[in-house]
Amino acid sequence: MSRPEKEKMICRMPAYRCFAPGDPGQADKHSLLLGVDEYEAVRLIDYLGLTQEQCAAQMQVGRATVQAIYSDARKKIARFLVEGASLRISGGSYRICSGRNCICPDDRIHCAAGGTNTMKIAVTYENGMVFQHFGHTEQFKIYEVEDGKIIKSEVVDTNGSGHGALGGFLADRGVNVLICGGIGGGARNALAECGIQLYPGAQGDADSQVEAFLGGNLNYDPDTVCADHQHAHGEGCHEHGHDSCGHSCH
């Protein structure tokens, strides 16, 4: 007897589940079926910008499982685009997240063991706006969120911490999510190692960006990098060495 397939954790069911070519003459072409678990892997990796390791942790399966799911999903999406087939999202082996003891990026909630939905969001900060260079930020504004609403916020100084140490600086303050402008590769790695979810490429009023994040409509770009890191320093953390999570920045 074959072993039952392990259920993958998903945050919620997709809002849109049926897609078809815009050309009426293509309506009778074959249909493709994308599993809900396959959709979730694409959403986490391609839409939210998580790494495969982070996706595996979120879905509570091994990385090899995520790699296989993600690869199959991308092939189906490619066929949908190239062949003009219809696409339906349904089925698969999954269970919907209860929201406890994990971070659900789509629900924007971190649920504490006591049952209260809480999280902390940090924003690179200068004069009320999202500061655009993560490694050079002198301040963060940290927001405490409970049941999807901001209950407290404070501006904290980085005290000269370089971007190699800022991941630990935020982790020490219980931050779950960072919203910022540009950011280099070494800093991305440090944040990932500290378990902090990253939403780069945000611009404008800091308070408004957090409200947009909580409302599920933050305008960000997961591929945003810091121009200073690209041209002047590469994307490493150069002189800063180790972050306070105990990891080297490369």
Buried (B, 14 or more C-beta within 10 A) or exposed (E): EEEEEEBBBBBBEEEEEEBBBEEEEEEEBEEBEBBBBBBBBBBBBBEBBBBBEBBBBBBBBEBEBBBBBBEBBBEBBEBBEEEBBBBEBEEBBBEEBEBEEBBBBBBBBBBEEEEEBBBBBBBBBBEEBBBBBBBBBEBBBBBBBBEEEBEEBEEBEBEEBBBBBBBBBBBEEEBBBBBBBBBBBBBBBBBBBBBBBBBBBBEEEBBBBBBBBBEEEBEBBBEBBBEBBEEEBEBBBBEBEBBBBEBBBE
